[in-house]
Amino acid sequence: MGGDLLTIFGEVLPSHYTGSMVGTMRAVVKAKSSSGLELRSVSIPNVGPRDVLVKVRAASICGTDLHIYRWDPWAQARIRPPLVVGHEACGQIVEVGRDVAEVRVGDYISAESHVVCGLCDMCRTGRGHLCRNTRILGIDRNGCFAEYVAIPVINAWLNPPDMPPEIASLQENFGNAVHTAFTADVRAKKVLVTGCGPVGLMAIAVARAIGARAVYATDISPYRLQLALKMGADATFNSR
């Protein structure tokens, strides 16, 4: 699941870099319709008018990436090789499109992986999370297990400059935990977190932060139950 492994591609470029990136880069690629991944040299992605080019500092590995690596039925039905995989990452902006004013070269960002169209009925009525034309990094378009990734500027979220990259790469994953914990009013309530994967573990901390009376957690892994206690669970239960 998200955050189990961390991949770091070298050093970031200095903040004064202003050139247009050309040439090739290293990337982890789903090259063919079978199990496995390959490290390949591919072209550095082009930047559109409302895009930014990010030099990846760190990328975390999600359970989705394991599905793609194993080439299970879900991956076979969804992935169209060749494809640069990976969708959880942070990095430094090294190039901006001609119509980008919200960020600048040198900014340190986390990437949001769901690229929406902004034009369908869902997007136009404030429900972009239900966009009918969503394309996900590393699944429907080239992703971030690479030295560089191009994303729409709206998908680039600014980080404090001192945030560790191993935390910044998990910002989107953490957002899932925040969204989940806020779907109900948990203030002064007893909360059960069933399953202590990365999102479940982060949801424990979020529930406590927003005022849960008590937080309980279940899992079948003693290791993950120990992590649940570190994240603030009042009690844990092995569901075996």
N, C-alpha and C positions, 0 to 999 in steps of 0.2 A: 504494500500500500504506500501512499504518498510519504516520502521522506525516509524510507527504509535505507536508501543509498544516496550518496551525493557525488556528483561529477563536476569537477572544476576544470575549465579550459583556460589555463594560463592567466596572465595579468591583463587588467583592463588598459585601454589606451588613455593617455593623458587627456584632461578635460579641455585642452586647447585644440584638440584635433578637429579639423573642419573639412577635410577632403572627402571626396566621394569614393566609397569603397569599391574596388574592382578586384577580380582575381578569384582564387579558390580558397576554400576553408575545409577543415576537418568536420565530419558530421557522422552521427550514428544513423544508419539507413536501413530501412526494411527494403531490401533490394529485390526480393522475389517472393512468390507465394508459397512459402514453406517456413518451418521454424528457424529461429535465429535472427541475428542482426549483423551488420557489417560496418566497420569504420572505413569511410570512403572520403575521397577528395571531391567536393562538389563546388559549384559556383556560389559566390557570396550573393545573397538575394538582392534583387532590385528594390528600391524604395519608391512607393507611389506618392502622390501629392499630399496625402493625409497620413502617411506612414512614418515610422521611425525605424532606424536600424540599431539594434542593440548588440553590444559585445557581451556575450554570456559570461557571467562570473561563476554562477552555480546553477545546477539543475537537479531537482529531486525526482526520484523514480516512483511512479504511481502504479497501482495494480493494473490499470489499463495498459501500461507499457509491458507488463508481464504477459497479458493476454496477447499483445501483438508479437512479443518475442516467441511465445509458445505456439502461435498460429492456431488458436483454438477456434471453435465454430463462430463465436462472435467476431473475432478478427477476420476470419475468412469472408464473412458476410459484409464487413464494413470497410476494410482497408484495401486500397488500390496501390500496390507497389509500382514504381519505387517511391519511397516517402521518407523524409527526415522525421524521426519520431521525437517524442518528448513534448510536454505541455506545461511543466511547472519550472519556472526559471526566474532569475533576477540578473541584472546587468547594467551596463553603462551605455547611454545613448551616444552613438558616434556619428550619426547622420540623421537629418530631419528632412522630410518632404517640403516642397516649396510652399505649401499652404499651412504648415504647422507653426503655431505661435504659442501653444500651451506649455511646451517643454523646450529644452535647448540641449545642445551637445554638452556632454559631461554629466547630465542628470543621471541619478541612480534610481532604477525603477524595478518593480516587480511586474511580470506579465500576467494579464488576464487571458485565459486560453480560448474563451468563447467569442468568436468574431461574428458579429451580427450585421445585418444588412442596413438597418436604419430606415428602411423604406416600406416594409410590409406592414400589415394592419397591426400586428402585435408591437412592433417597434414604435409605430406612430402613436400608440395609445399607452405608452409607458410600460410596456411589458416585453422589453427586449430579451428577457430571460426565456421567453417563449418564441423568439424569432423563428419564423418558418424557414429561414435560409441560413441558420447558424452553421458555421464551419469552425471546427475545433483544431487548434494547433496540434500537430503530430498525429492527427487522425484524418482530417479532411483536407489539410494543407500542411506544408512543411513546418516542422516544429523546432524545438529549442535545444535538442541534444546536438549542438553544433557550436562553432565558435561565434557565429552571428545568427540572429533571427530578425526578420522584418515583421512588424506588427502595426496595426492601426494605432494612431496616437491615443485614441480613446481607451485602448487596452493597456496603456502604460501608466502604472500607478507609482507616484513618487514615494521614495523611502527617505528616512533620515540618513545622512551620509555615513553615520557610524553603525548602522544596523548590520550585524554579521550576515554574510551571504547565505550561510546555512539556515538562517531564519527567514531571510527575505525570499528565498526560493520557495518557501512554503506559504507565502501570504495568501495565495488563492485557496489552497487547501484549508488554511485557517478560516477563510471567509465562509467555507461550507459549514464549519462548526458554529460560527457566529449566526449564520442564517438559520441553522437548525435549532439552536437554543432560543432564538427569538420568535419561532413560529407559534409558541404559546407563552403565556405569562407565567414564568416559573418563580416569580418573587414569592418568598415565604412558603414555597411548595417543596415537597420531597420529590427528587428527580432520580429516575433510573436510567443509566446509560447502558444499553445492551450491546456489548462488543467494544473492546478497547483497542481498535485500530487507531491510526493517527487522528482521524476526525473525531472519533469517540473520545479519545484522550483529551483533545483540545476542547471538546464540548464540556468536559468536566470543569475545566478552568473557567470557561465562559459562564456556565450556569452559576458557579460560585460567585463570579464577579458581578453578576446582575441580581444577586440576592436570593438564590435558592436556600431553603431552610436546611436541606441535607442532600447530598449527592451519593448515590450508590452505583456500583459498577459490576457488571458480570462479564466473564470471558472464560475460555478454557485454557488459556496460557498463563501459568504463574508469573512469568516475566512481565506480561502486559498488565496483570493485576497489580504488580508492584509499581509499575509506571503510573497506574491509575491513582494509587495512594500518593505518589509524588506530585501528581497534578491536582490533588485536593479532594479526592473521594473520601467520604467519611467511613465507608466500609466497602469491601469487595467480596464477591462470591464466585467461586468456580462452578460454572453451570454443568459440569460433568457430574 
